[in-house]
């Protein structure tokens, strides 16, 4: 069961709606304003239900932002776990994504490091796959460290390339919600630099007009719909397409990943918003 995409989709779909270094957008707020906006979101916990096939709730996800003790430093966390039948099929799978972020000179959150960890528990046995990426900006490389079941793999260094530096998925979400890129508008499109499978790549984003909304995908009325096309390998999809619906408060309230291999459309729905310490 390709359950990894069920959790990763939250961080990634939000990233895709955040046009960091987008071709047609410029950052519209300064560092002070960005800090105020980000601080207002600290302590917010977004809770999601995840569904696919004929099941309504096979997993749950949580998304939060915390301010660190060091000035202008933040930690974003995305976590999800399987429930019921899915938990049995996936050995009680838990996936956690953590980004340590720093407020950059232009007001955007820039990743210092990003973790993508997976845990499976069956009986008394816990299997793990821990991945860590460190963003070394002076050397313009990303250092990848992987540990599987306690065993370290060889450290790999990947060049960032000569273009814009890539942004991580979680930090870019909060960049967007902080209003760093200006208001999204129907008909707008962006090409966002990111990093996947050891190389720089881009994600195509389209903010759909009413006429452009997908006919064969059920989404709520109103709100804002964004179409994202990315590398199919990321979610094991047929063509790498997903749709995100934002409610009137610009919260990512619904996401649909199209044609996931073996699962069909995967659906994530915002269930609640809470305040945490």
C-alpha positions in Angstrom: 0.0 0.0 0.0 1.5 3.3 -1.1 0.6 5.1 2.2 3.5 7.4 2.2 1.7 9.8 -0.2 -1.2 10.1 2.2 0.8 12.1 4.7 3.4 13.8 2.4 0.6 15.2 0.3 -0.3 17.8 3.0 3.0 19.4 3.1 3.6 19.1 -0.6 0.3 20.4 -1.9 0.7 23.4 0.3 4.2 23.9 -0.9 2.9 23.8 -4.5 0.6 26.7 -3.9 3.4 28.8 -2.5 5.2 30.4 -5.5 8.6 30.9 -4.0 10.8 32.6 -6.6 7.8 32.2 -9.0 8.3 33.7 -12.4 5.3 36.1 -12.1 5.3 37.0 -8.4 7.5 39.1 -6.1 7.6 39.0 -2.3 5.3 41.7 -1.2 6.0 42.1 2.5 9.1 42.8 4.4 10.9 40.8 7.1 9.1 42.6 10.0 5.6 42.0 8.5 6.5 38.4 7.7 7.6 37.8 11.2 4.4 39.2 12.6 2.3 37.0 10.2 4.2 33.9 11.0 4.1 34.5 14.7 0.3 34.8 14.5 0.2 31.2 13.1 2.5 29.7 15.8 0.5 27.3 18.0 -2.0 26.5 15.2 -2.7 22.8 14.8 -4.5 21.7 11.6 -6.2 18.2 11.8 -7.0 16.2 8.7 -8.8 13.0 7.8 -7.4 10.9 4.9 -9.6 8.7 2.7 -9.3 6.6 -0.5 -11.3 3.9 -2.4 -14.6 3.4 -0.5 -13.1 4.2 3.0 -13.8 7.6 4.6 -11.1 7.6 7.3 -8.1 5.4 7.0 -5.5 7.9 8.4 -5.3 11.1 10.2 -2.8 14.0 9.8 -1.6 16.9 11.9 0.2 20.1 10.8 1.7 22.8 13.1 4.3 25.6 13.4 6.3 26.4 16.5 8.6 29.4 17.2 12.0 28.4 18.5 14.1 30.1 21.2 16.7 31.3 18.6 15.5 34.6 17.0 13.7 34.3 13.6 13.7 30.5 13.9 10.8 28.1 13.5 9.9 24.4 13.4 7.1 23.1 11.1 5.8 19.5 11.7 3.6 17.3 9.6 2.6 14.0 11.1 0.2 11.3 10.1 -0.7 7.7 11.1 -2.9 5.0 9.8 -6.1 3.9 11.5 -8.2 0.7 11.7 -7.8 -1.7 8.8 -5.1 0.6 7.2 -3.1 0.4 10.4 -3.2 -3.4 10.3 -2.2 -3.5 6.6 0.6 -1.0 7.1 2.0 -2.2 10.5 0.7 0.9 12.3 2.6 3.2 10.0 3.6 6.6 11.3 5.2 9.3 9.1 6.7 12.5 10.4 8.1 15.5 8.4 10.0 18.2 10.3 11.5 21.4 8.9 13.8 23.7 10.8 13.4 27.1 9.2 15.0 30.6 9.4 13.5 33.9 8.4 15.6 35.1 5.4 16.5 38.6 4.6 13.7 38.9 2.1 11.1 37.9 4.7 10.7 34.3 3.5 11.2 31.1 5.6 14.3 29.3 4.3 15.0 25.7 5.3 18.0 24.9 7.5 17.2 21.2 7.5 14.3 18.9 6.7 13.5 15.4 8.1 11.3 12.7 6.5 10.9 9.8 8.9 8.8 6.6 8.8 8.0 4.1 11.6 6.3 0.7 11.3 5.4 -1.3 14.4 4.4 -4.9 14.4 4.4 -6.6 17.7 7.6 -5.6 19.5 9.4 -4.9 16.3 9.8 -1.3 15.1 11.2 -0.7 11.6 12.4 2.8 10.8 13.5 4.8 7.8 15.0 8.2 8.7 16.0 10.8 6.1 17.6 14.1 6.8 18.6 16.9 4.4 20.8 19.8 5.5 20.8 22.9 3.3 24.4 24.2 3.1 24.0 27.6 1.4 27.6 28.7 1.5 28.6 25.6 -0.5 25.3 25.5 -2.4 24.8 21.8 -1.6 22.2 19.7 0.1 23.6 17.0 2.4 21.5 13.8 2.5 21.7 11.4 5.4 19.7 8.2 5.5 19.3 5.6 8.3 17.3 2.4 7.9 16.6 0.3 11.0 19.6 1.9 12.8 22.0 1.5 9.9 23.5 4.6 8.3 23.8 4.8 4.5 26.5 6.6 2.8 26.2 10.4 3.0 25.4 12.1 -0.3 25.9 15.7 -1.4 23.7 17.2 -4.1 24.4 20.5 -5.8 21.7 23.2 -5.6 22.7 24.4 -9.1 23.1 27.9 -10.3 19.5 29.0 -10.2 17.3 29.9 -7.2 17.8 27.8 -4.1 15.1 25.2 -3.5 12.6 25.6 -0.7 11.2 22.8 1.4 7.6 21.8 1.4 6.6 22.8 4.9 8.3 26.2 5.1 6.9 27.2 1.7 3.3 26.6 3.0 3.8 29.1 5.8 5.5 31.5 3.4 2.3 31.4 1.4 0.0 31.8 4.4 2.1 34.7 5.7 1.3 36.6 2.4 4.8 36.8 1.1 3.9 36.3 -2.5 0.9 38.6 -2.8 -2.7 37.4 -3.3 -3.4 34.4 -5.5 -5.6 35.2 -8.5 -7.6 33.1 -10.9 -5.7 32.3 -14.0 -2.3 32.8 -12.5 0.5 30.2 -13.0 3.9 29.6 -11.5 7.0 27.5 -11.8 8.4 26.7 -8.4 12.0 25.5 -7.8 12.3 22.5 -5.6 14.5 19.5 -5.0 13.6 15.8 -5.6 15.4 12.6 -6.3 18.8 14.2 -5.9 18.3 17.1 -8.4 16.7 20.5 -8.9 13.3 20.4 -10.4 10.2 22.6 -10.8 6.5 22.3 -10.1 3.8 23.7 -12.3 1.0 25.5 -10.5 -2.2 26.9 -11.9 -4.8 28.9 -10.0 -8.0 27.8 -11.8 -10.8 30.0 -13.0 -14.3 28.8 -12.5 -14.4 27.4 -16.1 -11.1 25.5 -15.6 -12.2 23.6 -12.5 -12.0 19.8 -13.1 -15.3 18.2 -14.2 -14.5 14.7 -13.1 -13.2 15.6 -9.6 -15.6 16.5 -6.7 -14.6 19.7 -5.0 -16.7 22.1 -2.8 -18.2 25.1 -4.4 -16.7 28.6 -4.0 -13.2 28.9 -2.5 -10.1 28.7 -4.6 -8.9 25.7 -6.6 -5.3 25.1 -7.4 -4.0 22.5 -9.9 -0.5 21.1 -9.4 1.5 19.0 -11.7 4.7 17.4 -10.4 7.0 14.5 -10.9 4.7 11.3 -10.9 7.3 9.5 -8.8 6.6 11.7 -5.8 3.1 10.2 -5.2 3.2 7.1 -7.4 0.6 8.8 -9.6 -0.3 8.3 -13.2 0.6 11.9 -14.3 1.5 13.7 -11.1 -1.6 15.8 -10.9 -3.4 17.0 -7.7 -6.0 19.5 -6.8 -6.2 21.7 -3.7 -9.3 23.5 -2.5 -8.9 26.5 -0.2 -11.8 27.7 1.9 -12.8 31.4 2.4 -10.1 31.7 5.1 -7.4 30.4 2.7 -7.0 27.2 4.7 -6.1 24.1 2.7 -9.4 22.4 3.4 -9.5 19.7 0.7 -6.8 18.0 -1.4 -7.2 15.3 -4.0 -4.3 13.4 -5.4 -5.3 11.9 -8.8 -4.9 8.3 -9.8 -2.5 7.0 -7.2 -1.2 3.6 -8.2 -3.4 0.9 -6.5 -5.6 3.4 -4.7 -7.4 5.7 -7.2 -8.0 9.2 -6.0 -6.7 9.9 -2.5 -8.7 12.5 -0.5 -7.6 14.6 2.5 -10.1 16.8 4.3 -9.5 19.4 7.0 -11.4 18.3 10.1 -10.5 20.8 12.8 -8.2 23.7 13.8 -6.8 23.8 17.4 -4.5 25.9 19.4 -1.5 24.2 21.1 1.2 25.5 23.3 
